[in-house]
Amino acid sequence: MALSERLKFALVLAGGIILPGLADYALAQAGYELLGIVVWVSGYLGAMVLIWYVWLRPLDMTGPS
């Protein structure tokens, strides 16, 4: 069963926020606050780059000529 594009987008977006957020929380609770911040930022930015590359980059955003 193939996933729809909207569902793929939602999964990438949620995964790019939820999973790094949980890892950040776990690392902060273990005493590694800085490492947790690095993991959260890299996961969030990675998801944003993936969203841009897969869904936004191919869009033709030029106006009428």
Helices and strands as residue ranges (DSSP letters): H 5-29, H 33-51, I 52-56
